[in-house]
Amino acid sequence: MGYATLVVQAEADDDDRGRVGLAMSLARQFDALLVGAAARDFMPLMAMPGAEPGIGILLATEELEIRAGLAAAERQFRAVTDGKHERVAWRSMMGDPSEMLAREARTADLIVVGRRPEGAEASRSRHADPGDVLMRAGRPVMVVPPGLSHLGTQHVVVAWRDSREARRAVIDALPFLKQAASVLVLQVCSTANEQELAAVIVRDVAEYLSRHGVSATGEARLQREASVSAELLLTCEQQRAELVVAGGYAHSRLQEWAFGGLTRILLGHFPKCCLLSH
């Protein structure tokens, strides 16, 4: 089992150049087709009665800008990959970026995305929302932090919670896990009673992975840091891990945003690459 096709969100800015380079190195690692994908939508317009002619001009101008932006994204994608990876393809469309990436998932094994810029007026129409892609795609989604252009996969941490989403993530990440020198299945616990039960569960998961040829160990750790995400980050530093595997939205997305949750942190703020499945 491996990844035969990777789809990467590709836009025309510096962060996207680094992310495309990272995705290209993964495509080479797995001898996979790399598909660059970009979409741009029209900005919402506040239409006024009787202003249709003016709106038409605005829409026509914006369409030209969108087409120019997509052409620039393709040029950058091909500039990054030209001569470095032979198996590449390009997809682009005018429309919602999150929806477009989710549609492209029909022929993908892994989708590589970046974070949507915070506070940008055009972010909805120019950048995919990783959470939307995760919920719609039915494929694992790798979220790449800004500025990152390389991913080491020798050491991996699985952020375990005994949920359907976590079990799905472990299967989806097997190509990475099989190639890793070490995999730690970690559950962060808030009480000693929870830790006792979790120790059995993570050991079971590690033994399951070992039957797939993965060098895995399990650990149930009492939370010492201020949050589960901080404990996870500390563990990544201790393990020299650059990749985290986790289930996404084990609670509903509304609960995550209303009350906070690990998925929200992994999608929006975590400094390591995160492979998430839903």
KOLKOLTI-498884 format. One record per residue (C-alpha): residue in three letters; residue number from 1; x negated, z negated, y. Coordinates in Angstrom, 3 decimals. Layout:
N
site resn = ala | resi = NUM | x = X | z = Z | y = Y
...
This chain:
278
site resn = met | resi = 1 | x = 0.000 | z = 0.000 | y = 0.000
site resn = gly | resi = 2 | x = -1.242 | z = 0.891 | y = 3.469
site resn = tyr | resi = 3 | x = -0.154 | z = 2.240 | y = 6.818
site resn = ala | resi = 4 | x = 0.299 | z = 6.019 | y = 6.778
site resn = thr | resi = 5 | x = 1.686 | z = 6.384 | y = 10.315
site resn = leu | resi = 6 | x = 1.105 | z = 4.270 | y = 13.423
site resn = val | resi = 7 | x = 3.104 | z = 4.746 | y = 16.619
site resn = val | resi = 8 | x = 1.541 | z = 3.492 | y = 19.839
site resn = gln | resi = 9 | x = 3.237 | z = 3.035 | y = 23.191
site resn = ala | resi = 10 | x = 1.207 | z = 5.260 | y = 25.518
site resn = glu | resi = 11 | x = 1.469 | z = 5.310 | y = 29.303
site resn = ala | resi = 12 | x = -0.865 | z = 6.403 | y = 32.071
site resn = asp | resi = 13 | x = -2.561 | z = 3.173 | y = 33.163
site resn = asp | resi = 14 | x = -5.664 | z = 1.187 | y = 32.242
site resn = asp | resi = 15 | x = -3.964 | z = -1.245 | y = 29.828
site resn = asp | resi = 16 | x = -2.442 | z = 1.637 | y = 27.912
site resn = arg | resi = 17 | x = -5.837 | z = 3.324 | y = 27.596
site resn = gly | resi = 18 | x = -7.214 | z = 0.201 | y = 25.900
site resn = arg | resi = 19 | x = -4.174 | z = -0.159 | y = 23.651
site resn = val | resi = 20 | x = -4.383 | z = 3.487 | y = 22.562
site resn = gly | resi = 21 | x = -8.047 | z = 2.964 | y = 21.741
site resn = leu | resi = 22 | x = -7.183 | z = -0.102 | y = 19.672
site resn = ala | resi = 23 | x = -4.413 | z = 1.753 | y = 17.829
site resn = met | resi = 24 | x = -6.751 | z = 4.676 | y = 17.207
site resn = ser | resi = 25 | x = -9.324 | z = 2.378 | y = 15.587
site resn = leu | resi = 26 | x = -6.567 | z = 0.983 | y = 13.340
site resn = ala | resi = 27 | x = -5.440 | z = 4.509 | y = 12.439
site resn = arg | resi = 28 | x = -9.012 | z = 5.324 | y = 11.445
site resn = gln | resi = 29 | x = -9.238 | z = 2.074 | y = 9.481
site resn = phe | resi = 30 | x = -6.189 | z = 3.034 | y = 7.422
site resn = asp | resi = 31 | x = -6.693 | z = 6.823 | y = 7.514
site resn = ala | resi = 32 | x = -3.295 | z = 7.101 | y = 9.201
site resn = leu | resi = 33 | x = -1.566 | z = 9.515 | y = 11.526
site resn = leu | resi = 34 | x = -1.506 | z = 8.169 | y = 15.091
site resn = val | resi = 35 | x = 1.541 | z = 9.087 | y = 17.155
site resn = gly | resi = 36 | x = 1.447 | z = 8.521 | y = 20.905
site resn = ala | resi = 37 | x = 4.905 | z = 7.850 | y = 22.327
site resn = ala | resi = 38 | x = 6.095 | z = 7.591 | y = 25.912
site resn = ala | resi = 39 | x = 9.463 | z = 7.545 | y = 27.636
site resn = arg | resi = 40 | x = 10.595 | z = 7.066 | y = 31.197
site resn = asp | resi = 41 | x = 14.117 | z = 6.511 | y = 32.406
site resn = phe | resi = 42 | x = 15.804 | z = 7.035 | y = 35.748
site resn = met | resi = 43 | x = 15.785 | z = 4.093 | y = 38.126
site resn = pro | resi = 44 | x = 19.290 | z = 2.637 | y = 38.648
site resn = leu | resi = 45 | x = 20.918 | z = 3.995 | y = 41.787
site resn = met | resi = 46 | x = 23.566 | z = 2.270 | y = 43.887
site resn = ala | resi = 47 | x = 25.962 | z = 5.191 | y = 44.362
site resn = met | resi = 48 | x = 28.119 | z = 5.209 | y = 47.492
site resn = pro | resi = 49 | x = 31.413 | z = 7.175 | y = 47.762
site resn = gly | resi = 50 | x = 30.822 | z = 10.570 | y = 49.366
site resn = ala | resi = 51 | x = 27.037 | z = 10.413 | y = 48.883
site resn = glu | resi = 52 | x = 26.883 | z = 12.671 | y = 45.839
site resn = pro | resi = 53 | x = 24.735 | z = 15.410 | y = 47.446
site resn = gly | resi = 54 | x = 22.073 | z = 12.906 | y = 48.487
site resn = ile | resi = 55 | x = 22.089 | z = 11.280 | y = 45.072
site resn = gly | resi = 56 | x = 21.594 | z = 14.667 | y = 43.438
site resn = ile | resi = 57 | x = 18.470 | z = 15.266 | y = 45.493
site resn = leu | resi = 58 | x = 17.134 | z = 11.823 | y = 44.609
site resn = leu | resi = 59 | x = 17.761 | z = 12.397 | y = 40.901
site resn = ala | resi = 60 | x = 16.091 | z = 15.798 | y = 40.974
site resn = thr | resi = 61 | x = 13.048 | z = 14.334 | y = 42.711
site resn = glu | resi = 62 | x = 12.861 | z = 11.459 | y = 40.252
site resn = glu | resi = 63 | x = 13.136 | z = 13.827 | y = 37.297
site resn = leu | resi = 64 | x = 10.090 | z = 15.692 | y = 38.558
site resn = glu | resi = 65 | x = 8.219 | z = 12.388 | y = 38.892
site resn = ile | resi = 66 | x = 9.225 | z = 11.364 | y = 35.356
site resn = arg | resi = 67 | x = 8.045 | z = 14.654 | y = 33.877
site resn = ala | resi = 68 | x = 4.771 | z = 14.361 | y = 35.781
site resn = gly | resi = 69 | x = 4.304 | z = 10.796 | y = 34.553
site resn = leu | resi = 70 | x = 4.921 | z = 11.774 | y = 30.942
site resn = ala | resi = 71 | x = 2.472 | z = 14.658 | y = 31.260
site resn = ala | resi = 72 | x = -0.141 | z = 12.264 | y = 32.666
site resn = ala | resi = 73 | x = 0.475 | z = 9.861 | y = 29.769
site resn = glu | resi = 74 | x = -0.084 | z = 12.665 | y = 27.262
site resn = arg | resi = 75 | x = -3.288 | z = 13.746 | y = 28.979
site resn = gln | resi = 76 | x = -4.637 | z = 10.199 | y = 28.841
site resn = phe | resi = 77 | x = -3.620 | z = 9.777 | y = 25.190
site resn = arg | resi = 78 | x = -5.403 | z = 12.976 | y = 24.215
site resn = ala | resi = 79 | x = -8.436 | z = 12.093 | y = 26.333
site resn = val | resi = 80 | x = -8.794 | z = 8.779 | y = 24.479
site resn = thr | resi = 81 | x = -8.310 | z = 10.298 | y = 21.015
site resn = asp | resi = 82 | x = -9.935 | z = 13.730 | y = 21.431
site resn = gly | resi = 83 | x = -12.832 | z = 14.126 | y = 19.027
site resn = lys | resi = 84 | x = -12.449 | z = 10.551 | y = 17.738
site resn = his | resi = 85 | x = -9.423 | z = 10.865 | y = 15.463
site resn = glu | resi = 86 | x = -8.179 | z = 14.168 | y = 14.096
site resn = arg | resi = 87 | x = -4.735 | z = 13.091 | y = 12.919
site resn = val | resi = 88 | x = -2.754 | z = 12.633 | y = 16.124
site resn = ala | resi = 89 | x = 0.662 | z = 13.675 | y = 17.416
site resn = trp | resi = 90 | x = 2.586 | z = 13.203 | y = 20.633
site resn = arg | resi = 91 | x = 6.229 | z = 12.357 | y = 21.368
site resn = ser | resi = 92 | x = 7.857 | z = 11.917 | y = 24.771
site resn = met | resi = 93 | x = 11.322 | z = 11.920 | y = 26.280
site resn = met | resi = 94 | x = 13.322 | z = 11.012 | y = 29.338
site resn = gly | resi = 95 | x = 15.234 | z = 7.896 | y = 28.442
site resn = asp | resi = 96 | x = 14.946 | z = 4.204 | y = 27.694
site resn = pro | resi = 97 | x = 11.380 | z = 3.395 | y = 26.496
site resn = ser | resi = 98 | x = 12.474 | z = 0.641 | y = 24.092
site resn = glu | resi = 99 | x = 15.128 | z = 2.834 | y = 22.510
site resn = met | resi = 100 | x = 12.676 | z = 5.710 | y = 22.177
site resn = leu | resi = 101 | x = 10.098 | z = 3.594 | y = 20.334
site resn = ala | resi = 102 | x = 12.779 | z = 2.181 | y = 18.059
site resn = arg | resi = 103 | x = 13.880 | z = 5.719 | y = 17.186
site resn = glu | resi = 104 | x = 10.309 | z = 6.798 | y = 16.448
site resn = ala | resi = 105 | x = 10.128 | z = 3.913 | y = 13.954
site resn = arg | resi = 106 | x = 12.000 | z = 6.078 | y = 11.460
site resn = thr | resi = 107 | x = 8.688 | z = 7.678 | y = 10.479
site resn = ala | resi = 108 | x = 6.338 | z = 4.778 | y = 11.285
site resn = asp | resi = 109 | x = 4.810 | z = 1.957 | y = 9.279
site resn = leu | resi = 110 | x = 3.659 | z = -0.005 | y = 12.341
site resn = ile | resi = 111 | x = 4.485 | z = 0.149 | y = 16.054
site resn = val | resi = 112 | x = 1.831 | z = -0.904 | y = 18.567
site resn = val | resi = 113 | x = 3.146 | z = -1.975 | y = 21.970
site resn = gly | resi = 114 | x = 1.966 | z = -3.787 | y = 25.070
site resn = arg | resi = 115 | x = 3.677 | z = -6.373 | y = 27.183
site resn = arg | resi = 116 | x = 6.006 | z = -5.220 | y = 29.890
site resn = pro | resi = 117 | x = 4.587 | z = -6.088 | y = 33.333
site resn = glu | resi = 118 | x = 6.318 | z = -9.071 | y = 34.905
site resn = gly | resi = 119 | x = 8.035 | z = -8.677 | y = 38.238
site resn = ala | resi = 120 | x = 7.701 | z = -4.889 | y = 38.395
site resn = glu | resi = 121 | x = 10.727 | z = -3.123 | y = 39.844
site resn = ala | resi = 122 | x = 10.275 | z = -0.119 | y = 37.574
site resn = ser | resi = 123 | x = 9.429 | z = -2.093 | y = 34.439
site resn = arg | resi = 124 | x = 12.720 | z = -1.480 | y = 32.646
site resn = ser | resi = 125 | x = 12.574 | z = 2.262 | y = 33.172
site resn = arg | resi = 126 | x = 8.806 | z = 2.652 | y = 32.642
site resn = his | resi = 127 | x = 7.822 | z = 0.114 | y = 29.987
site resn = ala | resi = 128 | x = 9.284 | z = -0.822 | y = 26.603
site resn = asp | resi = 129 | x = 10.433 | z = -4.393 | y = 26.042
site resn = pro | resi = 130 | x = 8.570 | z = -5.628 | y = 22.899
site resn = gly | resi = 131 | x = 11.479 | z = -7.907 | y = 22.012
site resn = asp | resi = 132 | x = 13.960 | z = -5.029 | y = 22.168
site resn = val | resi = 133 | x = 11.690 | z = -2.863 | y = 20.015
site resn = leu | resi = 134 | x = 11.287 | z = -5.677 | y = 17.478
site resn = met | resi = 135 | x = 15.040 | z = -6.182 | y = 17.196
site resn = arg | resi = 136 | x = 15.884 | z = -2.462 | y = 16.939
site resn = ala | resi = 137 | x = 13.063 | z = -0.831 | y = 15.013
site resn = gly | resi = 138 | x = 13.276 | z = -2.294 | y = 11.508
site resn = arg | resi = 139 | x = 9.484 | z = -2.046 | y = 11.384
site resn = pro | resi = 140 | x = 6.649 | z = -4.469 | y = 12.135
site resn = val | resi = 141 | x = 5.614 | z = -4.524 | y = 15.783
site resn = met | resi = 142 | x = 2.089 | z = -5.352 | y = 16.953
site resn = val | resi = 143 | x = 1.985 | z = -6.754 | y = 20.484
site resn = val | resi = 144 | x = -1.360 | z = -6.185 | y = 22.214
site resn = pro | resi = 145 | x = -2.325 | z = -8.431 | y = 25.164
site resn = pro | resi = 146 | x = -3.362 | z = -6.752 | y = 28.439
site resn = gly | resi = 147 | x = -6.992 | z = -5.688 | y = 28.632
site resn = leu | resi = 148 | x = -7.610 | z = -5.768 | y = 24.884
site resn = ser | resi = 149 | x = -9.145 | z = -2.617 | y = 23.407
site resn = his | resi = 150 | x = -10.507 | z = -3.878 | y = 20.077
site resn = leu | resi = 151 | x = -9.034 | z = -5.885 | y = 17.216
site resn = gly | resi = 152 | x = -11.071 | z = -7.694 | y = 14.610
site resn = thr | resi = 153 | x = -9.096 | z = -8.167 | y = 11.392
site resn = gln | resi = 154 | x = -11.582 | z = -10.117 | y = 9.265
site resn = his | resi = 155 | x = -9.792 | z = -13.419 | y = 9.899
site resn = val | resi = 156 | x = -6.007 | z = -13.668 | y = 10.133
site resn = val | resi = 157 | x = -3.633 | z = -16.576 | y = 10.719
site resn = val | resi = 158 | x = -0.092 | z = -16.410 | y = 9.356
site resn = ala | resi = 159 | x = 2.158 | z = -18.597 | y = 11.517
site resn = trp | resi = 160 | x = 4.489 | z = -19.742 | y = 8.783
site resn = arg | resi = 161 | x = 8.026 | z = -20.983 | y = 8.977
site resn = asp | resi = 162 | x = 10.084 | z = -20.740 | y = 5.815
site resn = ser | resi = 163 | x = 12.443 | z = -18.036 | y = 7.059
site resn = arg | resi = 164 | x = 13.502 | z = -14.529 | y = 6.117
site resn = glu | resi = 165 | x = 11.574 | z = -13.156 | y = 9.085
site resn = ala | resi = 166 | x = 8.302 | z = -14.847 | y = 8.055
site resn = arg | resi = 167 | x = 8.636 | z = -13.582 | y = 4.492
site resn = arg | resi = 168 | x = 9.205 | z = -10.074 | y = 5.828
site resn = ala | resi = 169 | x = 6.170 | z = -10.343 | y = 8.120
site resn = val | resi = 170 | x = 3.849 | z = -11.304 | y = 5.255
site resn = ile | resi = 171 | x = 4.874 | z = -8.225 | y = 3.283
site resn = asp | resi = 172 | x = 4.621 | z = -5.969 | y = 6.333
site resn = ala | resi = 173 | x = 1.124 | z = -7.273 | y = 7.105
site resn = leu | resi = 174 | x = -0.273 | z = -6.857 | y = 3.581
site resn = pro | resi = 175 | x = -2.536 | z = -3.910 | y = 4.522
site resn = phe | resi = 176 | x = -4.294 | z = -6.173 | y = 7.036
site resn = leu | resi = 177 | x = -4.247 | z = -9.238 | y = 4.798
site resn = lys | resi = 178 | x = -5.819 | z = -7.394 | y = 1.864
site resn = gln | resi = 179 | x = -8.719 | z = -6.254 | y = 4.025
site resn = ala | resi = 180 | x = -9.304 | z = -9.640 | y = 5.657
site resn = ala | resi = 181 | x = -12.144 | z = -11.918 | y = 4.607
site resn = ser | resi = 182 | x = -9.911 | z = -14.963 | y = 5.101
site resn = val | resi = 183 | x = -6.221 | z = -15.579 | y = 5.678
site resn = leu | resi = 184 | x = -4.839 | z = -18.973 | y = 6.672
site resn = val | resi = 185 | x = -1.135 | z = -19.603 | y = 6.112
site resn = leu | resi = 186 | x = -0.378 | z = -22.298 | y = 8.690
site resn = gln | resi = 187 | x = 2.739 | z = -24.342 | y = 9.304
site resn = val | resi = 188 | x = 2.700 | z = -26.676 | y = 12.287
site resn = cys | resi = 189 | x = 4.737 | z = -29.794 | y = 11.604
site resn = ser | resi = 190 | x = 6.200 | z = -32.457 | y = 13.878
site resn = thr | resi = 191 | x = 6.493 | z = -35.280 | y = 11.313
site resn = ala | resi = 192 | x = 4.659 | z = -36.529 | y = 8.239
site resn = asn | resi = 193 | x = 7.735 | z = -35.918 | y = 6.079
site resn = glu | resi = 194 | x = 7.904 | z = -32.308 | y = 7.222
site resn = gln | resi = 195 | x = 4.183 | z = -31.937 | y = 6.594
site resn = glu | resi = 196 | x = 4.517 | z = -33.160 | y = 3.003
site resn = leu | resi = 197 | x = 7.144 | z = -30.545 | y = 2.163
site resn = ala | resi = 198 | x = 5.391 | z = -27.794 | y = 4.124
site resn = ala | resi = 199 | x = 2.123 | z = -28.372 | y = 2.253
site resn = val | resi = 200 | x = 3.826 | z = -27.271 | y = -0.972
site resn = ile | resi = 201 | x = 5.431 | z = -24.257 | y = 0.670
site resn = val | resi = 202 | x = 2.300 | z = -22.861 | y = 2.335
site resn = arg | resi = 203 | x = 0.366 | z = -23.378 | y = -0.909
site resn = asp | resi = 204 | x = 3.006 | z = -21.284 | y = -2.682
site resn = val | resi = 205 | x = 2.665 | z = -18.536 | y = -0.074
site resn = ala | resi = 206 | x = -1.137 | z = -18.562 | y = -0.332
site resn = glu | resi = 207 | x = -0.954 | z = -18.318 | y = -4.124
site resn = tyr | resi = 208 | x = 1.532 | z = -15.458 | y = -3.833
site resn = leu | resi = 209 | x = -0.859 | z = -13.611 | y = -1.529
site resn = ser | resi = 210 | x = -3.757 | z = -14.230 | y = -3.881
site resn = arg | resi = 211 | x = -1.867 | z = -12.325 | y = -6.573
site resn = his | resi = 212 | x = -1.962 | z = -9.377 | y = -4.176
site resn = gly | resi = 213 | x = -5.711 | z = -9.662 | y = -3.839
site resn = val | resi = 214 | x = -5.659 | z = -11.612 | y = -0.567
site resn = ser | resi = 215 | x = -8.200 | z = -14.379 | y = 0.075
site resn = ala | resi = 216 | x = -5.659 | z = -16.902 | y = 1.353
site resn = thr | resi = 217 | x = -5.371 | z = -20.653 | y = 1.829
site resn = gly | resi = 218 | x = -2.481 | z = -22.765 | y = 3.081
site resn = glu | resi = 219 | x = -2.412 | z = -25.626 | y = 5.538
site resn = ala | resi = 220 | x = 0.386 | z = -27.816 | y = 6.856
site resn = arg | resi = 221 | x = -0.882 | z = -29.378 | y = 10.065
site resn = leu | resi = 222 | x = 0.623 | z = -32.112 | y = 12.218
site resn = gln | resi = 223 | x = 1.067 | z = -30.931 | y = 15.780
site resn = arg | resi = 224 | x = -1.555 | z = -32.449 | y = 18.067
site resn = glu | resi = 225 | x = -1.401 | z = -30.066 | y = 20.999
site resn = ala | resi = 226 | x = 1.367 | z = -29.950 | y = 23.589
site resn = ser | resi = 227 | x = 3.225 | z = -27.106 | y = 21.834
site resn = val | resi = 228 | x = 3.313 | z = -25.173 | y = 18.588
site resn = ser | resi = 229 | x = 1.841 | z = -22.145 | y = 20.367
site resn = ala | resi = 230 | x = -1.061 | z = -24.237 | y = 21.681
site resn = glu | resi = 231 | x = -1.695 | z = -25.576 | y = 18.183
site resn = leu | resi = 232 | x = -1.611 | z = -22.038 | y = 16.833
site resn = leu | resi = 233 | x = -4.076 | z = -20.846 | y = 19.464
site resn = leu | resi = 234 | x = -6.443 | z = -23.730 | y = 18.669
site resn = thr | resi = 235 | x = -6.300 | z = -22.789 | y = 14.994
site resn = cys | resi = 236 | x = -7.057 | z = -19.144 | y = 15.824
site resn = glu | resi = 237 | x = -10.145 | z = -20.237 | y = 17.743
site resn = gln | resi = 238 | x = -11.269 | z = -22.476 | y = 14.880
site resn = gln | resi = 239 | x = -10.743 | z = -19.684 | y = 12.345
site resn = arg | resi = 240 | x = -12.203 | z = -16.961 | y = 14.613
site resn = ala | resi = 241 | x = -8.934 | z = -15.103 | y = 14.089
site resn = glu | resi = 242 | x = -7.908 | z = -12.281 | y = 16.431
site resn = leu | resi = 243 | x = -4.652 | z = -11.437 | y = 14.633
site resn = val | resi = 244 | x = -1.556 | z = -13.598 | y = 14.142
site resn = val | resi = 245 | x = 1.205 | z = -12.638 | y = 11.709
site resn = ala | resi = 246 | x = 4.636 | z = -14.178 | y = 12.243
site resn = gly | resi = 247 | x = 8.334 | z = -13.712 | y = 11.819
site resn = gly | resi = 248 | x = 10.134 | z = -12.864 | y = 15.036
site resn = tyr | resi = 249 | x = 13.379 | z = -14.436 | y = 16.228
site resn = ala | resi = 250 | x = 14.158 | z = -16.713 | y = 13.306
site resn = his | resi = 251 | x = 16.665 | z = -18.183 | y = 15.777
site resn = ser | resi = 252 | x = 18.883 | z = -15.870 | y = 17.781
site resn = arg | resi = 253 | x = 17.237 | z = -14.146 | y = 20.701
site resn = leu | resi = 254 | x = 19.621 | z = -15.929 | y = 23.085
site resn = gln | resi = 255 | x = 18.516 | z = -19.323 | y = 21.751
site resn = glu | resi = 256 | x = 14.862 | z = -18.327 | y = 22.125
site resn = trp | resi = 257 | x = 15.286 | z = -17.437 | y = 25.772
site resn = ala | resi = 258 | x = 17.572 | z = -20.360 | y = 26.611
site resn = phe | resi = 259 | x = 15.586 | z = -23.117 | y = 24.937
site resn = gly | resi = 260 | x = 12.157 | z = -21.576 | y = 24.416
site resn = gly | resi = 261 | x = 10.574 | z = -20.644 | y = 21.118
site resn = leu | resi = 262 | x = 7.408 | z = -19.380 | y = 19.483
site resn = thr | resi = 263 | x = 8.533 | z = -15.739 | y = 19.418
site resn = arg | resi = 264 | x = 8.981 | z = -15.760 | y = 23.173
site resn = ile | resi = 265 | x = 5.426 | z = -17.041 | y = 23.662
site resn = leu | resi = 266 | x = 3.944 | z = -14.557 | y = 21.185
site resn = leu | resi = 267 | x = 5.697 | z = -11.653 | y = 22.889
site resn = gly | resi = 268 | x = 4.994 | z = -12.683 | y = 26.438
site resn = his | resi = 269 | x = 1.927 | z = -14.871 | y = 26.829
site resn = phe | resi = 270 | x = -0.174 | z = -15.327 | y = 23.679
site resn = pro | resi = 271 | x = -3.778 | z = -14.090 | y = 24.135
site resn = lys | resi = 272 | x = -4.166 | z = -12.758 | y = 20.554
site resn = cys | resi = 273 | x = -2.717 | z = -9.659 | y = 18.921
site resn = cys | resi = 274 | x = 0.483 | z = -10.564 | y = 17.116
site resn = leu | resi = 275 | x = 2.116 | z = -8.659 | y = 14.257
site resn = leu | resi = 276 | x = 5.803 | z = -9.595 | y = 14.203
site resn = ser | resi = 277 | x = 8.659 | z = -8.664 | y = 11.886
site resn = his | resi = 278 | x = 12.371 | z = -9.290 | y = 12.171
